[in-house]
Amino acid sequence: MSIADAVAEQEKPSEQEPGQEMAEEDDTLEEKLTKHVHPAKAFLFGSILVTVFIAILTSILSDSGMVYAIIGFTPTIAAVLIFIFLLDGEYKDALLWLTPLAVAFLFLGLGPFINQLLGDQLDLSVLTAVNLALSYVILGIMSLIEYYGGKDEEDATLEEVQAFEPEHLGRYIHTIEDKCKAINFVIGRIYRASNGGTKGLRERLRVPREWYNEFNAIPAEEAQAQRQLALDLLGRIEERLGSLLRPEKDLFTKDELRSLKGLARDEEGRDRILDVLIVNDNDPVEEYFLGAMDFCKRVKEGLEKLK
């Protein structure tokens, strides 16, 4: 059974060690609180609440029905929801800027019929202009958040590693750490307790934060010690990430495989763990993985040339 059409529907509850149930639930809550959230998406969700607030305020100031006011601002809410959907898409740059216009034309087309049902309570021309302006304001702010957030996302790039500079070793390590953290978040979401995953299962897949703490504890001026520990750290990271290319049955026990549910995967555990993560999560898991592995390889090559 292939991963594309294998969906686990087992109803058997996950088996947990005595006294571990509460710890598992606490761990799941922590993962939810620390879940990776795209800053632009967070802003868009907030803008929906702001739009509803504006609608309510408009209702109060104009002495019109609150329901009518909220309906009048549905084009903006609809546009923002589409922004969220398109944000990670391949052609988002073109589609995002066309979305407010498309929604405005749709509102103008359906507006007369809706207005008739509401007893001609809506001023369609004014509402269309207001919604169009508000949608583009939200889109403009979102674009700025994406632009400036992207500029500061990584201190070191792959191009910098191609011309390896030992004094930037700390920045390279932090960049790898960021990519591994993103993978860890995905592992936490996919193999969470509600899907039958256990804490022990997740810990076998994650890159532990303690590994980076060992490196960060060494003063920057101790270059040789940093170099040796960095090579050891990179080797451990590559080995742990490499385990994601193995099938689930190689790393999970039979009980762990049977307890997993609600995921698109081969029930016998023949699918690669990385494939299960990619299919069941919306984040660009493959990009995180390839980026981390390539970064590790380039930094190791740079360090080995210093011998």
C-alpha positions in Angstrom: 0.0 0.0 0.0 1.5 3.3 -1.0 1.8 6.4 1.1 -0.4 8.4 -1.2 -3.5 6.3 -0.6 -2.7 4.6 2.7 -4.7 6.2 5.5 -4.4 4.7 9.0 -7.9 4.3 10.5 -7.1 2.1 13.5 -9.2 2.8 16.5 -6.9 1.2 19.0 -5.7 3.7 21.7 -2.0 4.4 21.9 -0.2 2.3 24.5 1.6 4.3 27.1 3.8 3.5 30.0 2.2 3.8 33.4 2.2 7.3 34.7 3.2 8.8 31.3 -0.3 9.8 30.1 -0.3 13.2 31.7 3.3 13.9 30.6 2.3 13.0 27.0 -0.6 15.5 27.1 1.6 18.2 28.6 4.2 17.7 25.9 1.5 18.0 23.2 0.3 21.3 24.8 3.9 22.6 24.8 4.2 21.6 21.1 1.0 23.5 20.2 2.3 26.6 22.0 5.7 26.5 20.3 4.3 25.5 16.9 6.0 27.3 14.0 3.8 30.2 12.9 4.5 32.2 9.8 4.5 35.9 10.9 2.5 37.0 7.9 -0.1 34.4 8.6 -0.4 35.5 12.2 -0.9 39.0 11.0 -3.6 37.9 8.5 -5.5 36.0 11.2 -5.3 39.1 13.4 -6.6 41.3 10.5 -9.7 39.2 10.3 -10.5 40.1 13.9 -9.7 43.8 13.2 -12.1 43.7 10.2 -14.9 42.3 12.3 -14.2 45.0 14.9 -14.4 47.7 12.2 -17.7 46.2 11.0 -19.1 46.4 14.6 -17.8 49.9 15.1 -19.4 51.0 11.8 -22.7 49.5 12.8 -22.6 51.4 16.1 -21.6 54.8 14.4 -24.1 54.5 11.6 -26.9 53.1 13.7 -27.4 50.2 11.3 -27.9 46.5 12.1 -24.7 44.7 13.2 -25.5 41.7 10.9 -25.8 44.0 7.9 -22.4 45.7 8.8 -20.6 42.3 9.1 -22.1 41.1 5.8 -20.9 44.3 4.2 -17.3 43.6 5.2 -17.4 39.9 4.1 -15.4 40.7 0.9 -12.4 41.8 3.0 -12.7 38.7 5.3 -13.0 36.5 2.2 -9.9 38.1 0.6 -7.9 37.6 3.8 -8.8 34.0 4.0 -7.6 33.6 0.3 -4.4 35.4 1.2 -3.8 32.8 3.9 -4.4 29.9 1.5 -2.1 31.4 -1.2 0.7 32.5 1.1 2.8 29.4 0.6 1.8 28.9 -3.0 4.0 28.9 -6.1 2.3 31.8 -7.9 1.3 33.8 -4.9 2.9 37.1 -6.0 0.5 37.4 -9.0 -2.5 35.8 -7.4 -2.4 37.8 -4.1 -2.6 41.2 -5.8 -5.4 40.0 -8.1 -7.5 38.5 -5.2 -9.1 41.8 -3.9 -10.2 42.7 -7.4 -11.7 39.3 -8.0 -13.5 39.3 -4.7 -14.8 42.9 -5.4 -16.2 41.9 -8.8 -17.8 38.9 -7.3 -19.4 41.0 -4.5 -20.7 43.5 -7.1 -22.2 40.6 -9.1 -23.9 38.9 -6.2 -24.5 42.1 -4.2 -27.9 43.0 -5.8 -29.4 39.5 -5.0 -28.0 39.6 -1.5 -29.2 43.2 -1.0 -32.7 42.3 -2.2 -32.9 39.6 0.5 -31.7 42.2 3.1 -34.3 44.8 2.1 -31.8 47.1 0.3 -29.8 47.8 3.4 -26.4 47.8 1.8 -24.7 50.6 -0.2 -22.9 48.3 -2.7 -20.8 50.9 -4.4 -19.4 52.4 -1.2 -18.9 49.0 0.5 -17.1 47.7 -2.6 -14.7 50.7 -2.5 -14.1 50.4 1.2 -13.5 46.6 1.1 -11.1 47.0 -1.9 -9.1 49.6 -0.1 -9.0 47.7 3.2 -8.0 44.5 1.4 -5.0 46.2 -0.3 -3.9 47.9 2.9 -3.9 44.5 4.6 -2.0 42.9 1.7 0.5 45.8 1.7 1.3 45.4 5.4 1.5 41.6 5.0 4.0 42.0 2.1 6.2 44.3 4.2 6.2 41.7 7.0 7.2 39.0 4.6 9.9 41.2 3.0 11.6 42.3 6.2 11.1 39.0 7.9 12.8 37.2 5.1 15.8 39.5 5.1 16.6 38.7 8.8 15.6 35.0 8.6 19.2 33.7 8.2 22.5 35.3 9.1 24.4 33.0 7.0 23.5 31.8 3.5 24.6 28.8 1.4 26.6 31.3 -0.7 28.6 32.3 2.3 29.4 28.7 3.1 30.8 28.2 -0.4 33.4 30.7 0.7 33.8 29.3 4.2 34.9 31.7 6.9 35.9 30.2 10.2 34.9 33.3 12.2 31.3 32.8 11.0 31.1 29.2 12.4 28.7 30.2 15.2 26.3 31.7 12.6 26.5 28.6 10.4 25.6 26.4 13.4 22.7 28.6 14.4 21.3 28.5 10.8 21.5 24.7 10.9 19.8 24.8 14.3 16.9 26.9 12.9 16.3 24.4 10.1 16.4 21.4 12.5 14.0 23.2 14.9 11.6 23.5 12.0 11.9 19.8 11.3 11.4 19.1 15.0 8.2 21.1 15.1 6.8 19.0 12.2 7.8 15.8 13.9 5.9 17.0 17.0 2.8 17.8 15.0 2.7 14.6 13.0 3.7 12.1 15.7 1.8 13.8 18.5 -0.1 11.9 21.1 -3.5 12.3 19.5 -2.1 10.5 16.4 -0.8 7.7 18.6 2.8 8.9 18.8 4.7 8.7 22.1 7.3 11.0 23.6 10.0 8.3 23.2 9.2 7.9 19.5 9.5 11.6 18.9 12.7 11.9 20.8 14.3 9.3 18.5 13.6 11.4 15.5 14.3 14.9 16.8 17.7 16.7 16.8 18.2 17.5 20.6 18.7 21.1 21.6 21.4 19.9 24.1 23.7 19.2 21.2 23.8 22.9 20.3 24.1 23.9 23.9 27.4 22.0 24.1 28.7 24.0 21.2 27.4 27.4 22.4 29.2 26.8 25.8 32.6 27.0 24.2 34.0 30.6 24.0 34.4 31.9 20.4 38.1 32.5 21.0 38.7 28.8 21.5 38.7 28.2 17.7 40.3 24.7 17.8 37.9 23.4 20.5 35.0 24.8 18.5 36.2 23.2 15.4 36.4 19.7 16.9 33.0 20.0 18.6 31.4 21.4 15.5 32.6 18.5 13.4 31.2 16.1 16.0 28.0 18.0 16.2 27.6 18.1 12.4 28.2 14.4 12.2 25.5 13.7 14.9 23.1 16.0 13.1 23.7 14.3 9.7 23.2 10.9 11.3 20.0 11.9 13.0 18.6 13.6 9.9 19.7 10.6 7.8 17.5 8.4 10.0 14.4 10.2 8.5 15.3 8.5 5.2 14.7 5.1 6.7 11.3 3.4 6.8 9.2 3.7 10.0 9.5 0.0 10.7 13.3 0.3 11.1 12.9 2.8 14.0 9.5 2.1 15.5 8.4 -0.9 17.5 5.5 -3.0 16.4 3.3 -1.5 19.1 4.3 2.0 18.1 3.4 1.2 14.5 0.0 -0.2 15.5 -0.9 2.7 17.7 -0.4 5.4 14.9 -3.6 6.6 13.5 -5.1 9.5 11.4 -2.0 9.7 9.1 -1.5 9.0 5.4 1.1 6.3 5.7 1.7 2.6 5.1 0.2 0.7 8.1 3.1 -1.8 8.0 5.7 1.1 8.4 7.3 0.6 4.9 7.2 4.3 4.1 10.1 6.5 4.8 9.7 8.8 7.8 10.5 11.9 5.8 7.8 11.0 3.3 5.2 10.6 6.1 6.2 14.1 7.4 6.0 15.6 3.9 2.6 14.1 3.0 0.9 14.9 6.3 2.2 18.5 7.0 1.8 21.8 5.1 5.3 23.1 5.9 8.0 22.7 3.3 9.6 19.8 5.2 11.7 18.6 2.2 13.3 22.1 1.9 14.1 22.1 5.6 15.7 18.6 5.3 17.7 19.3 2.2 18.8 22.7 3.4 20.0 21.3 6.7 21.8 18.4 5.1 23.5 20.6 2.5 24.5 23.1 5.1 26.0 20.4 7.3 28.0 19.0 4.3 29.4 22.4 3.3 30.3 23.5 6.8 32.1 20.1 7.4 34.0 20.5 4.2 35.1 24.0 5.2 36.2 22.8 8.7 38.1 19.8 7.3 40.1 22.1 5.0 41.5 23.9 8.1 43.4 20.8 9.2 
